Amino acid sequence: MPPLLPVTKAFMLACVGFFCLLELLPGFGPLLALWPLNSGMFMPWQVITHVLLHRDVLHLAVNMFGLWMFGSELERVWGGRRYALILLAATLSTASVVLLLSWVTASLTPSIGASGALFGLLLSYAMLFPNRIILPLIPPIPMKVKYFVAIFGGLELILGFNSSSGLAHFAHLGGMLGAWLLIRHWRTPRRRG
């Protein structure tokens, strides 16, 4: 299992800290959740702060486990700065997708959670280590990371069109899109002169 590196540790501590704080002071939650633009509750900082909030202990635990599993390895390979940029890109693209879709669908439901950022990390991990074999919890079948992420992404797309929580599924895909765009940018050759 990967060691806990500084950026991953700080992000996990922030998520756990905010979860505990909001258990004591629940009135601050609505100020930090990502509200749709037309809700009258939207504030610019919410595009970042929503990633620190979680519905319940299970939501928090699943996201923190994924962050540790995949994020620690990415931070080890990329270093803290580049890894933090991927987290930021996935968070901002998640927020952008949520805001766009909530505007199109006239939804007034706020969005919270690090799932979009985590999906960005999953895609990043698959792009760096496509042939690494993992044993996911569901399904418990050894498979290459690239297939695992493709299956997960495909399921999110299908569920996005076929479930009442479609916005959350598209938010996850938004996190993947942000990570993909940033990695493509990093991999694009620069012209000199």
Secondary structure in CASP SS format (residue, H / E / C, confidence):
PFRMAT SS
TARGET T0000
AUTHOR 0000-0000-0000
METHOD secondary structure of the structure
MODEL  1
M C 1.00
P C 1.00
P C 1.00
L C 1.00
L C 1.00
P H 1.00
V H 1.00
T H 1.00
K H 1.00
A H 1.00
F H 1.00
M H 1.00
L H 1.00
A H 1.00
C H 1.00
V H 1.00
G H 1.00
F H 1.00
F H 1.00
C H 1.00
L H 1.00
L H 1.00
E H 1.00
L H 1.00
L C 1.00
P H 1.00
G H 1.00
F H 1.00
G H 1.00
P H 1.00
L H 1.00
L H 1.00
A C 1.00
L E 1.00
W C 1.00
P C 1.00
L H 1.00
N H 1.00
S H 1.00
G C 1.00
M C 1.00
F C 1.00
M C 1.00
P C 1.00
W C 1.00
Q H 1.00
V H 1.00
I H 1.00
T H 1.00
H H 1.00
V H 1.00
L H 1.00
L C 1.00
H C 1.00
R C 1.00
D C 1.00
V H 1.00
L H 1.00
H H 1.00
L H 1.00
A H 1.00
V H 1.00
N H 1.00
M H 1.00
F H 1.00
G H 1.00
L H 1.00
W H 1.00
M H 1.00
F H 1.00
G H 1.00
S H 1.00
E H 1.00
L H 1.00
E H 1.00
R H 1.00
V H 1.00
W H 1.00
G C 1.00
G H 1.00
R H 1.00
R H 1.00
Y H 1.00
A H 1.00
L H 1.00
I H 1.00
L H 1.00
L H 1.00
A H 1.00
A H 1.00
T H 1.00
L H 1.00
S H 1.00
T H 1.00
A H 1.00
S H 1.00
V H 1.00
V H 1.00
L H 1.00
L H 1.00
L H 1.00
S H 1.00
W H 1.00
V H 1.00
T H 1.00
A C 1.00
S C 1.00
L C 1.00
T C 1.00
P C 1.00
S E 1.00
I C 1.00
G C 1.00
A C 1.00
S H 1.00
G H 1.00
A H 1.00
L H 1.00
F H 1.00
G H 1.00
L H 1.00
L H 1.00
L H 1.00
S H 1.00
Y H 1.00
A H 1.00
M H 1.00
L H 1.00
F C 1.00
P C 1.00
N C 1.00
R C 1.00
I E 1.00
I E 1.00
L C 1.00
P C 1.00
L C 1.00
I C 1.00
P C 1.00
P C 1.00
I C 1.00
P C 1.00
M E 1.00
K E 1.00
V H 1.00
K H 1.00
Y H 1.00
F H 1.00
V H 1.00
A H 1.00
I H 1.00
F H 1.00
G H 1.00
G H 1.00
L H 1.00
E H 1.00
L H 1.00
I H 1.00
L H 1.00
G H 1.00
F H 1.00
N H 1.00
S C 1.00
S C 1.00
S C 1.00
G H 1.00
L H 1.00
A H 1.00
H H 1.00
F H 1.00
A H 1.00
H H 1.00
L H 1.00
G H 1.00
G H 1.00
M H 1.00
L H 1.00
G H 1.00
A H 1.00
W H 1.00
L H 1.00
L H 1.00
I H 1.00
R H 1.00
H H 1.00
W H 1.00
R H 1.00
T C 1.00
P C 1.00
R C 1.00
R C 1.00
R C 1.00
G C 1.00
END
